[in-house]
Amino acid sequence: MIEGDLGRAGLGIYDHMNGVGAHEVIIESPKHEDTLAHMNIKQIEDIFWAFRDRIIDLQRDKRFRFSLIFKNEGDAAGAST
């Protein structure tokens, strides 16, 4: 369950609300060095089913307007500059 309230309020001509969301990590393989290019079709299919299942579950929370899937890869993944 994602906690928090949107706390919507009018602020002049603007709408003001709290940031509420989810950040999830899907582990694609137990082998850190695996890439999609080296996986078989079944492994890739399982990854996409996991994406689908998570999005469907998150859509049940009416506070969320959209979902975004992105993939960090390489040494710089998740790093801030």
mmCIF file of the N, C-alpha and C atoms, coordinates in Angstrom:
data_MODEL
# 
_entry.id   MODEL 
# 
loop_
_atom_site.group_PDB 
_atom_site.id 
_atom_site.type_symbol 
_atom_site.label_atom_id 
_atom_site.label_alt_id 
_atom_site.label_comp_id 
_atom_site.label_asym_id 
_atom_site.label_entity_id 
_atom_site.label_seq_id 
_atom_site.pdbx_PDB_ins_code 
_atom_site.Cartn_x 
_atom_site.Cartn_y 
_atom_site.Cartn_z 
_atom_site.occupancy 
_atom_site.B_iso_or_equiv 
_atom_site.pdbx_formal_charge 
_atom_site.auth_seq_id 
_atom_site.auth_comp_id 
_atom_site.auth_asym_id 
_atom_site.auth_atom_id 
_atom_site.pdbx_PDB_model_num 
ATOM 1   N N  . MET A 1 1  ? 0.843  -1.187  0.000   1.00 0.00 ? 1  MET A N  1 
ATOM 2   C CA . MET A 1 1  ? 0.000  0.000   0.000   1.00 0.00 ? 1  MET A CA 1 
ATOM 3   C C  . MET A 1 1  ? 0.885  1.246   0.000   1.00 0.00 ? 1  MET A C  1 
ATOM 4   N N  . ILE A 1 2  ? 0.576  2.155   -0.875  1.00 0.00 ? 2  ILE A N  1 
ATOM 5   C CA . ILE A 1 2  ? 1.284  3.415   -0.948  1.00 0.00 ? 2  ILE A CA 1 
ATOM 6   C C  . ILE A 1 2  ? 0.627  4.366   0.032   1.00 0.00 ? 2  ILE A C  1 
ATOM 7   N N  . GLU A 1 3  ? 1.416  4.922   0.927   1.00 0.00 ? 3  GLU A N  1 
ATOM 8   C CA . GLU A 1 3  ? 0.873  5.811   1.943   1.00 0.00 ? 3  GLU A CA 1 
ATOM 9   C C  . GLU A 1 3  ? 0.961  7.256   1.494   1.00 0.00 ? 3  GLU A C  1 
ATOM 10  N N  . GLY A 1 4  ? 0.111  8.066   2.065   1.00 0.00 ? 4  GLY A N  1 
ATOM 11  C CA . GLY A 1 4  ? 0.138  9.489   1.780   1.00 0.00 ? 4  GLY A CA 1 
ATOM 12  C C  . GLY A 1 4  ? -1.147 9.951   1.135   1.00 0.00 ? 4  GLY A C  1 
ATOM 13  N N  . ASP A 1 5  ? -1.427 11.209  1.344   1.00 0.00 ? 5  ASP A N  1 
ATOM 14  C CA . ASP A 1 5  ? -2.632 11.819  0.808   1.00 0.00 ? 5  ASP A CA 1 
ATOM 15  C C  . ASP A 1 5  ? -2.212 12.868  -0.208  1.00 0.00 ? 5  ASP A C  1 
ATOM 16  N N  . LEU A 1 6  ? -2.998 13.021  -1.260  1.00 0.00 ? 6  LEU A N  1 
ATOM 17  C CA . LEU A 1 6  ? -2.670 14.021  -2.264  1.00 0.00 ? 6  LEU A CA 1 
ATOM 18  C C  . LEU A 1 6  ? -2.698 15.432  -1.699  1.00 0.00 ? 6  LEU A C  1 
ATOM 19  N N  . GLY A 1 7  ? -3.541 15.681  -0.713  1.00 0.00 ? 7  GLY A N  1 
ATOM 20  C CA . GLY A 1 7  ? -3.598 16.997  -0.096  1.00 0.00 ? 7  GLY A CA 1 
ATOM 21  C C  . GLY A 1 7  ? -3.858 18.107  -1.108  1.00 0.00 ? 7  GLY A C  1 
ATOM 22  N N  . ARG A 1 8  ? -4.803 17.892  -2.000  1.00 0.00 ? 8  ARG A N  1 
ATOM 23  C CA . ARG A 1 8  ? -5.101 18.886  -3.043  1.00 0.00 ? 8  ARG A CA 1 
ATOM 24  C C  . ARG A 1 8  ? -5.621 20.174  -2.442  1.00 0.00 ? 8  ARG A C  1 
ATOM 25  N N  . ALA A 1 9  ? -5.121 21.261  -2.985  1.00 0.00 ? 9  ALA A N  1 
ATOM 26  C CA . ALA A 1 9  ? -5.583 22.579  -2.557  1.00 0.00 ? 9  ALA A CA 1 
ATOM 27  C C  . ALA A 1 9  ? -5.359 23.568  -3.690  1.00 0.00 ? 9  ALA A C  1 
ATOM 28  N N  . GLY A 1 10 ? -6.248 24.530  -3.793  1.00 0.00 ? 10 GLY A N  1 
ATOM 29  C CA . GLY A 1 10 ? -6.076 25.587  -4.770  1.00 0.00 ? 10 GLY A CA 1 
ATOM 30  C C  . GLY A 1 10 ? -5.106 26.625  -4.237  1.00 0.00 ? 10 GLY A C  1 
ATOM 31  N N  . LEU A 1 11 ? -4.221 27.075  -5.097  1.00 0.00 ? 11 LEU A N  1 
ATOM 32  C CA . LEU A 1 11 ? -3.255 28.106  -4.723  1.00 0.00 ? 11 LEU A CA 1 
ATOM 33  C C  . LEU A 1 11 ? -3.267 29.131  -5.862  1.00 0.00 ? 11 LEU A C  1 
ATOM 34  N N  . GLY A 1 12 ? -4.152 30.113  -5.740  1.00 0.00 ? 12 GLY A N  1 
ATOM 35  C CA . GLY A 1 12 ? -4.341 31.057  -6.845  1.00 0.00 ? 12 GLY A CA 1 
ATOM 36  C C  . GLY A 1 12 ? -4.892 30.319  -8.050  1.00 0.00 ? 12 GLY A C  1 
ATOM 37  N N  . ILE A 1 13 ? -4.239 30.474  -9.202  1.00 0.00 ? 13 ILE A N  1 
ATOM 38  C CA . ILE A 1 13 ? -4.699 29.780  -10.408 1.00 0.00 ? 13 ILE A CA 1 
ATOM 39  C C  . ILE A 1 13 ? -4.096 28.380  -10.524 1.00 0.00 ? 13 ILE A C  1 
ATOM 40  N N  . TYR A 1 14 ? -3.308 27.974  -9.538  1.00 0.00 ? 14 TYR A N  1 
ATOM 41  C CA . TYR A 1 14 ? -2.609 26.688  -9.587  1.00 0.00 ? 14 TYR A CA 1 
ATOM 42  C C  . TYR A 1 14 ? -3.246 25.679  -8.636  1.00 0.00 ? 14 TYR A C  1 
ATOM 43  N N  . ASP A 1 15 ? -3.086 24.424  -8.968  1.00 0.00 ? 15 ASP A N  1 
ATOM 44  C CA . ASP A 1 15 ? -3.446 23.346  -8.053  1.00 0.00 ? 15 ASP A CA 1 
ATOM 45  C C  . ASP A 1 15 ? -2.176 22.925  -7.338  1.00 0.00 ? 15 ASP A C  1 
ATOM 46  N N  . HIS A 1 16 ? -2.274 22.753  -6.051  1.00 0.00 ? 16 HIS A N  1 
ATOM 47  C CA . HIS A 1 16 ? -1.137 22.333  -5.234  1.00 0.00 ? 16 HIS A CA 1 
ATOM 48  C C  . HIS A 1 16 ? -1.472 20.970  -4.638  1.00 0.00 ? 16 HIS A C  1 
ATOM 49  N N  . MET A 1 17 ? -0.522 20.031  -4.718  1.00 0.00 ? 17 MET A N  1 
ATOM 50  C CA . MET A 1 17 ? -0.749 18.721  -4.103  1.00 0.00 ? 17 MET A CA 1 
ATOM 51  C C  . MET A 1 17 ? 0.575  18.084  -3.725  1.00 0.00 ? 17 MET A C  1 
ATOM 52  N N  . ASN A 1 18 ? 0.494  17.151  -2.802  1.00 0.00 ? 18 ASN A N  1 
ATOM 53  C CA . ASN A 1 18 ? 1.675  16.420  -2.361  1.00 0.00 ? 18 ASN A CA 1 
ATOM 54  C C  . ASN A 1 18 ? 2.128  15.436  -3.445  1.00 0.00 ? 18 ASN A C  1 
ATOM 55  N N  . GLY A 1 19 ? 3.386  15.131  -3.424  1.00 0.00 ? 19 GLY A N  1 
ATOM 56  C CA . GLY A 1 19 ? 3.907  14.100  -4.323  1.00 0.00 ? 19 GLY A CA 1 
ATOM 57  C C  . GLY A 1 19 ? 3.672  12.728  -3.714  1.00 0.00 ? 19 GLY A C  1 
ATOM 58  N N  . VAL A 1 20 ? 2.919  11.908  -4.396  1.00 0.00 ? 20 VAL A N  1 
ATOM 59  C CA . VAL A 1 20 ? 2.637  10.550  -3.937  1.00 0.00 ? 20 VAL A CA 1 
ATOM 60  C C  . VAL A 1 20 ? 2.914  9.616   -5.103  1.00 0.00 ? 20 VAL A C  1 
ATOM 61  N N  . GLY A 1 21 ? 3.642  8.548   -4.842  1.00 0.00 ? 21 GLY A N  1 
ATOM 62  C CA . GLY A 1 21 ? 3.929  7.628   -5.931  1.00 0.00 ? 21 GLY A CA 1 
ATOM 63  C C  . GLY A 1 21 ? 4.614  6.372   -5.446  1.00 0.00 ? 21 GLY A C  1 
ATOM 64  N N  . ALA A 1 22 ? 5.028  5.577   -6.392  1.00 0.00 ? 22 ALA A N  1 
ATOM 65  C CA . ALA A 1 22 ? 5.696  4.317   -6.091  1.00 0.00 ? 22 ALA A CA 1 
ATOM 66  C C  . ALA A 1 22 ? 6.953  4.215   -6.939  1.00 0.00 ? 22 ALA A C  1 
ATOM 67  N N  . HIS A 1 23 ? 7.947  3.606   -6.365  1.00 0.00 ? 23 HIS A N  1 
ATOM 68  C CA . HIS A 1 23 ? 9.186  3.334   -7.082  1.00 0.00 ? 23 HIS A CA 1 
ATOM 69  C C  . HIS A 1 23 ? 9.516  1.877   -6.777  1.00 0.00 ? 23 HIS A C  1 
ATOM 70  N N  . GLU A 1 24 ? 9.480  1.048   -7.791  1.00 0.00 ? 24 GLU A N  1 
ATOM 71  C CA . GLU A 1 24 ? 9.704  -0.377  -7.594  1.00 0.00 ? 24 GLU A CA 1 
ATOM 72  C C  . GLU A 1 24 ? 10.869 -0.844  -8.450  1.00 0.00 ? 24 GLU A C  1 
ATOM 73  N N  . VAL A 1 25 ? 11.495 -1.909  -8.021  1.00 0.00 ? 25 VAL A N  1 
ATOM 74  C CA . VAL A 1 25 ? 12.616 -2.502  -8.749  1.00 0.00 ? 25 VAL A CA 1 
ATOM 75  C C  . VAL A 1 25 ? 12.229 -3.922  -9.139  1.00 0.00 ? 25 VAL A C  1 
ATOM 76  N N  . ILE A 1 26 ? 12.399 -4.245  -10.402 1.00 0.00 ? 26 ILE A N  1 
ATOM 77  C CA . ILE A 1 26 ? 12.173 -5.608  -10.887 1.00 0.00 ? 26 ILE A CA 1 
ATOM 78  C C  . ILE A 1 26 ? 13.531 -6.195  -11.246 1.00 0.00 ? 26 ILE A C  1 
ATOM 79  N N  . ILE A 1 27 ? 13.876 -7.288  -10.617 1.00 0.00 ? 27 ILE A N  1 
ATOM 80  C CA . ILE A 1 27 ? 15.128 -7.968  -10.896 1.00 0.00 ? 27 ILE A CA 1 
ATOM 81  C C  . ILE A 1 27 ? 14.874 -8.903  -12.075 1.00 0.00 ? 27 ILE A C  1 
ATOM 82  N N  . GLU A 1 28 ? 15.572 -8.665  -13.166 1.00 0.00 ? 28 GLU A N  1 
ATOM 83  C CA . GLU A 1 28 ? 15.320 -9.423  -14.388 1.00 0.00 ? 28 GLU A CA 1 
ATOM 84  C C  . GLU A 1 28 ? 15.936 -10.812 -14.368 1.00 0.00 ? 28 GLU A C  1 
ATOM 85  N N  . SER A 1 29 ? 17.020 -10.969 -13.637 1.00 0.00 ? 29 SER A N  1 
ATOM 86  C CA . SER A 1 29 ? 17.725 -12.242 -13.631 1.00 0.00 ? 29 SER A CA 1 
ATOM 87  C C  . SER A 1 29 ? 18.590 -12.341 -12.382 1.00 0.00 ? 29 SER A C  1 
ATOM 88  N N  . PRO A 1 30 ? 18.791 -13.549 -11.877 1.00 0.00 ? 30 PRO A N  1 
ATOM 89  C CA . PRO A 1 30 ? 19.705 -13.698 -10.748 1.00 0.00 ? 30 PRO A CA 1 
ATOM 90  C C  . PRO A 1 30 ? 21.172 -13.520 -11.161 1.00 0.00 ? 30 PRO A C  1 
ATOM 91  N N  . LYS A 1 31 ? 21.421 -13.529 -12.460 1.00 0.00 ? 31 LYS A N  1 
ATOM 92  C CA . LYS A 1 31 ? 22.779 -13.338 -12.979 1.00 0.00 ? 31 LYS A CA 1 
ATOM 93  C C  . LYS A 1 31 ? 22.967 -11.862 -13.336 1.00 0.00 ? 31 LYS A C  1 
ATOM 94  N N  . HIS A 1 32 ? 23.809 -11.173 -12.588 1.00 0.00 ? 32 HIS A N  1 
ATOM 95  C CA . HIS A 1 32 ? 23.993 -9.736  -12.769 1.00 0.00 ? 32 HIS A CA 1 
ATOM 96  C C  . HIS A 1 32 ? 24.435 -9.374  -14.191 1.00 0.00 ? 32 HIS A C  1 
ATOM 97  N N  . GLU A 1 33 ? 25.188 -10.232 -14.822 1.00 0.00 ? 33 GLU A N  1 
ATOM 98  C CA . GLU A 1 33 ? 25.738 -9.911  -16.145 1.00 0.00 ? 33 GLU A CA 1 
ATOM 99  C C  . GLU A 1 33 ? 24.761 -10.188 -17.292 1.00 0.00 ? 33 GLU A C  1 
ATOM 100 N N  . ASP A 1 34 ? 23.607 -10.784 -17.003 1.00 0.00 ? 34 ASP A N  1 
ATOM 101 C CA . ASP A 1 34 ? 22.630 -11.070 -18.062 1.00 0.00 ? 34 ASP A CA 1 
ATOM 102 C C  . ASP A 1 34 ? 22.095 -9.785  -18.687 1.00 0.00 ? 34 ASP A C  1 
ATOM 103 N N  . THR A 1 35 ? 21.879 -9.821  -19.982 1.00 0.00 ? 35 THR A N  1 
ATOM 104 C CA . THR A 1 35 ? 21.217 -8.730  -20.699 1.00 0.00 ? 35 THR A CA 1 
ATOM 105 C C  . THR A 1 35 ? 20.078 -9.341  -21.500 1.00 0.00 ? 35 THR A C  1 
ATOM 106 N N  . LEU A 1 36 ? 19.141 -8.516  -21.923 1.00 0.00 ? 36 LEU A N  1 
ATOM 107 C CA . LEU A 1 36 ? 18.027 -9.015  -22.729 1.00 0.00 ? 36 LEU A CA 1 
ATOM 108 C C  . LEU A 1 36 ? 18.529 -9.708  -23.988 1.00 0.00 ? 36 LEU A C  1 
ATOM 109 N N  . ALA A 1 37 ? 19.617 -9.226  -24.545 1.00 0.00 ? 37 ALA A N  1 
ATOM 110 C CA . ALA A 1 37 ? 20.160 -9.805  -25.775 1.00 0.00 ? 37 ALA A CA 1 
ATOM 111 C C  . ALA A 1 37 ? 20.622 -11.248 -25.571 1.00 0.00 ? 37 ALA A C  1 
ATOM 112 N N  . HIS A 1 38 ? 20.932 -11.619 -24.342 1.00 0.00 ? 38 HIS A N  1 
ATOM 113 C CA . HIS A 1 38 ? 21.432 -12.960 -24.067 1.00 0.00 ? 38 HIS A CA 1 
ATOM 114 C C  . HIS A 1 38 ? 20.402 -13.863 -23.378 1.00 0.00 ? 38 HIS A C  1 
ATOM 115 N N  . MET A 1 39 ? 19.185 -13.368 -23.218 1.00 0.00 ? 39 MET A N  1 
ATOM 116 C CA . MET A 1 39 ? 18.141 -14.173 -22.580 1.00 0.00 ? 39 MET A CA 1 
ATOM 117 C C  . MET A 1 39 ? 17.311 -14.877 -23.640 1.00 0.00 ? 39 MET A C  1 
ATOM 118 N N  . ASN A 1 40 ? 16.709 -15.992 -23.224 1.00 0.00 ? 40 ASN A N  1 
ATOM 119 C CA . ASN A 1 40 ? 15.811 -16.663 -24.159 1.00 0.00 ? 40 ASN A CA 1 
ATOM 120 C C  . ASN A 1 40 ? 14.445 -15.968 -24.131 1.00 0.00 ? 40 ASN A C  1 
ATOM 121 N N  . ILE A 1 41 ? 13.611 -16.326 -25.086 1.00 0.00 ? 41 ILE A N  1 
ATOM 122 C CA . ILE A 1 41 ? 12.305 -15.674 -25.240 1.00 0.00 ? 41 ILE A CA 1 
ATOM 123 C C  . ILE A 1 41 ? 11.460 -15.811 -23.975 1.00 0.00 ? 41 ILE A C  1 
ATOM 124 N N  . LYS A 1 42 ? 11.478 -16.961 -23.331 1.00 0.00 ? 42 LYS A N  1 
ATOM 125 C CA . LYS A 1 42 ? 10.687 -17.180 -22.115 1.00 0.00 ? 42 LYS A CA 1 
ATOM 126 C C  . LYS A 1 42 ? 11.121 -16.246 -20.996 1.00 0.00 ? 42 LYS A C  1 
ATOM 127 N N  . GLN A 1 43 ? 12.419 -16.044 -20.832 1.00 0.00 ? 43 GLN A N  1 
ATOM 128 C CA . GLN A 1 43 ? 12.907 -15.133 -19.793 1.00 0.00 ? 43 GLN A CA 1 
ATOM 129 C C  . GLN A 1 43 ? 12.431 -13.705 -20.058 1.00 0.00 ? 43 GLN A C  1 
ATOM 130 N N  . ILE A 1 44 ? 12.518 -13.277 -21.304 1.00 0.00 ? 44 ILE A N  1 
ATOM 131 C CA . ILE A 1 44 ? 12.082 -11.922 -21.666 1.00 0.00 ? 44 ILE A CA 1 
ATOM 132 C C  . ILE A 1 44 ? 10.573 -11.789 -21.479 1.00 0.00 ? 44 ILE A C  1 
ATOM 133 N N  . GLU A 1 45 ? 9.848  -12.802 -21.867 1.00 0.00 ? 45 GLU A N  1 
ATOM 134 C CA . GLU A 1 45 ? 8.396  -12.792 -21.680 1.00 0.00 ? 45 GLU A CA 1 
ATOM 135 C C  . GLU A 1 45 ? 8.047  -12.657 -20.197 1.00 0.00 ? 45 GLU A C  1 
ATOM 136 N N  . ASP A 1 46 ? 8.745  -13.375 -19.342 1.00 0.00 ? 46 ASP A N  1 
ATOM 137 C CA . ASP A 1 46 ? 8.490  -13.295 -17.899 1.00 0.00 ? 46 ASP A CA 1 
ATOM 138 C C  . ASP A 1 46 ? 8.731  -11.888 -17.358 1.00 0.00 ? 46 ASP A C  1 
ATOM 139 N N  . ILE A 1 47 ? 9.736  -11.219 -17.879 1.00 0.00 ? 47 ILE A N  1 
ATOM 140 C CA . ILE A 1 47 ? 10.027 -9.843  -17.459 1.00 0.00 ? 47 ILE A CA 1 
ATOM 141 C C  . ILE A 1 47 ? 8.856  -8.926  -17.826 1.00 0.00 ? 47 ILE A C  1 
ATOM 142 N N  . PHE A 1 48 ? 8.371  -9.063  -19.060 1.00 0.00 ? 48 PHE A N  1 
ATOM 143 C CA . PHE A 1 48 ? 7.263  -8.208  -19.497 1.00 0.00 ? 48 PHE A CA 1 
ATOM 144 C C  . PHE A 1 48 ? 5.969  -8.531  -18.744 1.00 0.00 ? 48 PHE A C  1 
ATOM 145 N N  . TRP A 1 49 ? 5.759  -9.796  -18.385 1.00 0.00 ? 49 TRP A N  1 
ATOM 146 C CA . TRP A 1 49 ? 4.600  -10.143 -17.559 1.00 0.00 ? 49 TRP A CA 1 
ATOM 147 C C  . TRP A 1 49 ? 4.723  -9.499  -16.182 1.00 0.00 ? 49 TRP A C  1 
ATOM 148 N N  . ALA A 1 50 ? 5.924  -9.464  -15.651 1.00 0.00 ? 50 ALA A N  1 
ATOM 149 C CA . ALA A 1 50 ? 6.139  -8.811  -14.346 1.00 0.00 ? 50 ALA A CA 1 
ATOM 150 C C  . ALA A 1 50 ? 5.812  -7.320  -14.442 1.00 0.00 ? 50 ALA A C  1 
ATOM 151 N N  . PHE A 1 51 ? 6.258  -6.658  -15.516 1.00 0.00 ? 51 PHE A N  1 
ATOM 152 C CA . PHE A 1 51 ? 5.920  -5.242  -15.722 1.00 0.00 ? 51 PHE A CA 1 
ATOM 153 C C  . PHE A 1 51 ? 4.409  -5.069  -15.750 1.00 0.00 ? 51 PHE A C  1 
ATOM 154 N N  . ARG A 1 52 ? 3.749  -5.908  -16.534 1.00 0.00 ? 52 ARG A N  1 
ATOM 155 C CA . ARG A 1 52 ? 2.297  -5.824  -16.680 1.00 0.00 ? 52 ARG A CA 1 
ATOM 156 C C  . ARG A 1 52 ? 1.598  -6.003  -15.332 1.00 0.00 ? 52 ARG A C  1 
ATOM 157 N N  . ASP A 1 53 ? 1.999  -7.030  -14.608 1.00 0.00 ? 53 ASP A N  1 
ATOM 158 C CA . ASP A 1 53 ? 1.360  -7.304  -13.320 1.00 0.00 ? 53 ASP A CA 1 
ATOM 159 C C  . ASP A 1 53 ? 1.524  -6.148  -12.340 1.00 0.00 ? 53 ASP A C  1 
ATOM 160 N N  . ARG A 1 54 ? 2.709  -5.554  -12.302 1.00 0.00 ? 54 ARG A N  1 
ATOM 161 C CA . ARG A 1 54 ? 2.939  -4.434  -11.388 1.00 0.00 ? 54 ARG A CA 1 
ATOM 162 C C  . ARG A 1 54 ? 2.114  -3.212  -11.797 1.00 0.00 ? 54 ARG A C  1 
ATOM 163 N N  . ILE A 1 55 ? 2.043  -2.931  -13.089 1.00 0.00 ? 55 ILE A N  1 
ATOM 164 C CA . ILE A 1 55 ? 1.262  -1.780  -13.554 1.00 0.00 ? 55 ILE A CA 1 
ATOM 165 C C  . ILE A 1 55 ? -0.213 -1.971  -13.226 1.00 0.00 ? 55 ILE A C  1 
ATOM 166 N N  . ILE A 1 56 ? -0.739 -3.163  -13.478 1.00 0.00 ? 56 ILE A N  1 
ATOM 167 C CA . ILE A 1 56 ? -2.145 -3.436  -13.166 1.00 0.00 ? 56 ILE A CA 1 
ATOM 168 C C  . ILE A 1 56 ? -2.409 -3.236  -11.679 1.00 0.00 ? 56 ILE A C  1 
ATOM 169 N N  . ASP A 1 57 ? -1.513 -3.716  -10.843 1.00 0.00 ? 57 ASP A N  1 
ATOM 170 C CA . ASP A 1 57 ? -1.694 -3.546  -9.400  1.00 0.00 ? 57 ASP A CA 1 
ATOM 171 C C  . ASP A 1 57 ? -1.648 -2.073  -9.009  1.00 0.00 ? 57 ASP A C  1 
ATOM 172 N N  . LEU A 1 58 ? -0.708 -1.334  -9.551  1.00 0.00 ? 58 LEU A N  1 
ATOM 173 C CA . LEU A 1 58 ? -0.587 0.080   -9.209  1.00 0.00 ? 58 LEU A CA 1 
ATOM 174 C C  . LEU A 1 58 ? -1.770 0.897   -9.729  1.00 0.00 ? 58 LEU A C  1 
ATOM 175 N N  . GLN A 1 59 ? -2.371 0.485   -10.835 1.00 0.00 ? 59 GLN A N  1 
ATOM 176 C CA . GLN A 1 59 ? -3.525 1.204   -11.385 1.00 0.00 ? 59 GLN A CA 1 
ATOM 177 C C  . GLN A 1 59 ? -4.735 1.142   -10.461 1.00 0.00 ? 59 GLN A C  1 
ATOM 178 N N  . ARG A 1 60 ? -4.746 0.209   -9.550  1.00 0.00 ? 60 ARG A N  1 
ATOM 179 C CA . ARG A 1 60 ? -5.853 0.120   -8.593  1.00 0.00 ? 60 ARG A CA 1 
ATOM 180 C C  . ARG A 1 60 ? -5.869 1.311   -7.640  1.00 0.00 ? 60 ARG A C  1 
ATOM 181 N N  . ASP A 1 61 ? -4.740 1.958   -7.497  1.00 0.00 ? 61 ASP A N  1 
ATOM 182 C CA . ASP A 1 61 ? -4.642 3.159   -6.660  1.00 0.00 ? 61 ASP A CA 1 
ATOM 183 C C  . ASP A 1 61 ? -5.022 4.355   -7.526  1.00 0.00 ? 61 ASP A C  1 
ATOM 184 N N  . LYS A 1 62 ? -6.184 4.921   -7.283  1.00 0.00 ? 62 LYS A N  1 
ATOM 185 C CA . LYS A 1 62 ? -6.727 5.985   -8.140  1.00 0.00 ? 62 LYS A CA 1 
ATOM 186 C C  . LYS A 1 62 ? -5.948 7.294   -8.057  1.00 0.00 ? 62 LYS A C  1 
ATOM 187 N N  . ARG A 1 63 ? -5.000 7.402   -7.131  1.00 0.00 ? 63 ARG A N  1 
ATOM 188 C CA . ARG A 1 63 ? -4.180 8.613   -7.066  1.00 0.00 ? 63 ARG A CA 1 
ATOM 189 C C  . ARG A 1 63 ? -3.175 8.673   -8.204  1.00 0.00 ? 63 ARG A C  1 
ATOM 190 N N  . PHE A 1 64 ? -2.863 7.530   -8.789  1.00 0.00 ? 64 PHE A N  1 
ATOM 191 C CA . PHE A 1 64 ? -1.832 7.487   -9.840  1.00 0.00 ? 64 PHE A CA 1 
ATOM 192 C C  . PHE A 1 64 ? -2.456 7.764   -11.202 1.00 0.00 ? 64 PHE A C  1 
ATOM 193 N N  . ARG A 1 65 ? -1.783 8.601   -11.961 1.00 0.00 ? 65 ARG A N  1 
ATOM 194 C CA . ARG A 1 65 ? -2.283 8.966   -13.285 1.00 0.00 ? 65 ARG A CA 1 
ATOM 195 C C  . ARG A 1 65 ? -1.545 8.241   -14.404 1.00 0.00 ? 65 ARG A C  1 
ATOM 196 N N  . PHE A 1 66 ? -0.299 7.845   -14.166 1.00 0.00 ? 66 PHE A N  1 
ATOM 197 C CA . PHE A 1 66 ? 0.452  7.152   -15.201 1.00 0.00 ? 66 PHE A CA 1 
ATOM 198 C C  . PHE A 1 66 ? 1.538  6.287   -14.576 1.00 0.00 ? 66 PHE A C  1 
ATOM 199 N N  . SER A 1 67 ? 2.051  5.375   -15.380 1.00 0.00 ? 67 SER A N  1 
ATOM 200 C CA . SER A 1 67 ? 3.171  4.530   -14.980 1.00 0.00 ? 67 SER A CA 1 
ATOM 201 C C  . SER A 1 67 ? 4.275  4.688   -16.013 1.00 0.00 ? 67 SER A C  1 
ATOM 202 N N  . LEU A 1 68 ? 5.492  4.559   -15.553 1.00 0.00 ? 68 LEU A N  1 
ATOM 203 C CA . LEU A 1 68 ? 6.651  4.676   -16.428 1.00 0.00 ? 68 LEU A CA 1 
ATOM 204 C C  . LEU A 1 68 ? 7.628  3.565   -16.075 1.00 0.00 ? 68 LEU A C  1 
ATOM 205 N N  . ILE A 1 69 ? 8.035  2.825   -17.089 1.00 0.00 ? 69 ILE A N  1 
ATOM 206 C CA . ILE A 1 69 ? 9.039  1.787   -16.895 1.00 0.00 ? 69 ILE A CA 1 
ATOM 207 C C  . ILE A 1 69 ? 10.327 2.288   -17.521 1.00 0.00 ? 69 ILE A C  1 
ATOM 208 N N  . PHE A 1 70 ? 11.411 2.209   -16.774 1.00 0.00 ? 70 PHE A N  1 
ATOM 209 C CA . PHE A 1 70 ? 12.716 2.538   -17.352 1.00 0.00 ? 70 PHE A CA 1 
ATOM 210 C C  . PHE A 1 70 ? 13.737 1.544   -16.849 1.00 0.00 ? 70 PHE A C  1 
ATOM 211 N N  . LYS A 1 71 ? 14.823 1.451   -17.565 1.00 0.00 ? 71 LYS A N  1 
ATOM 212 C CA . LYS A 1 71 ? 15.856 0.460   -17.241 1.00 0.00 ? 71 LYS A CA 1 
ATOM 213 C C  . LYS A 1 71 ? 17.186 1.172   -17.035 1.00 0.00 ? 71 LYS A C  1 
ATOM 214 N N  . ASN A 1 72 ? 17.727 1.011   -15.852 1.00 0.00 ? 72 ASN A N  1 
ATOM 215 C CA . ASN A 1 72 ? 19.098 1.469   -15.569 1.00 0.00 ? 72 ASN A CA 1 
ATOM 216 C C  . ASN A 1 72 ? 20.049 0.354   -15.969 1.00 0.00 ? 72 ASN A C  1 
ATOM 217 N N  . GLU A 1 73 ? 21.110 0.714   -16.631 1.00 0.00 ? 73 GLU A N  1 
ATOM 218 C CA . GLU A 1 73 ? 22.068 -0.310  -17.060 1.00 0.00 ? 73 GLU A CA 1 
ATOM 219 C C  . GLU A 1 73 ? 23.461 0.282   -17.108 1.00 0.00 ? 73 GLU A C  1 
ATOM 220 N N  . GLY A 1 74 ? 24.423 -0.479  -16.728 1.00 0.00 ? 74 GLY A N  1 
ATOM 221 C CA . GLY A 1 74 ? 25.820 -0.049  -16.823 1.00 0.00 ? 74 GLY A CA 1 
ATOM 222 C C  . GLY A 1 74 ? 26.322 0.558   -15.530 1.00 0.00 ? 74 GLY A C  1 
ATOM 223 N N  . ASP A 1 75 ? 27.589 0.978   -15.568 1.00 0.00 ? 75 ASP A N  1 
ATOM 224 C CA . ASP A 1 75 ? 28.250 1.515   -14.381 1.00 0.00 ? 75 ASP A CA 1 
ATOM 225 C C  . ASP A 1 75 ? 27.587 2.765   -13.833 1.00 0.00 ? 75 ASP A C  1 
ATOM 226 N N  . ALA A 1 76 ? 27.040 3.582   -14.697 1.00 0.00 ? 76 ALA A N  1 
ATOM 227 C CA . ALA A 1 76 ? 26.472 4.867   -14.265 1.00 0.00 ? 76 ALA A CA 1 
ATOM 228 C C  . ALA A 1 76 ? 25.009 4.750   -13.827 1.00 0.00 ? 76 ALA A C  1 
ATOM 229 N N  . ALA A 1 77 ? 24.435 3.553   -13.878 1.00 0.00 ? 77 ALA A N  1 
ATOM 230 C CA . ALA A 1 77 ? 23.021 3.375   -13.550 1.00 0.00 ? 77 ALA A CA 1 
ATOM 231 C C  . ALA A 1 77 ? 22.737 3.861   -12.131 1.00 0.00 ? 77 ALA A C  1 
ATOM 232 N N  . GLY A 1 78 ? 21.778 4.754   -12.003 1.00 0.00 ? 78 GLY A N  1 
ATOM 233 C CA . GLY A 1 78 ? 21.366 5.257   -10.711 1.00 0.00 ? 78 GLY A CA 1 
ATOM 234 C C  . GLY A 1 78 ? 22.294 6.308   -10.114 1.00 0.00 ? 78 GLY A C  1 
ATOM 235 N N  . ALA A 1 79 ? 23.367 6.636   -10.824 1.00 0.00 ? 79 ALA A N  1 
ATOM 236 C CA . ALA A 1 79 ? 24.319 7.620   -10.310 1.00 0.00 ? 79 ALA A CA 1 
ATOM 237 C C  . ALA A 1 79 ? 23.840 9.032   -10.574 1.00 0.00 ? 79 ALA A C  1 
ATOM 238 N N  . SER A 1 80 ? 24.163 9.920   -9.686  1.00 0.00 ? 80 SER A N  1 
ATOM 239 C CA . SER A 1 80 ? 23.873 11.341  -9.872  1.00 0.00 ? 80 SER A CA 1 
ATOM 240 C C  . SER A 1 80 ? 25.180 12.056  -10.220 1.00 0.00 ? 80 SER A C  1 
ATOM 241 N N  . THR A 1 81 ? 25.065 13.039  -11.077 1.00 0.00 ? 81 THR A N  1 
ATOM 242 C CA . THR A 1 81 ? 26.272 13.800  -11.443 1.00 0.00 ? 81 THR A CA 1 
ATOM 243 C C  . THR A 1 81 ? 26.238 15.160  -10.835 1.00 0.00 ? 81 THR A C  1 
# 
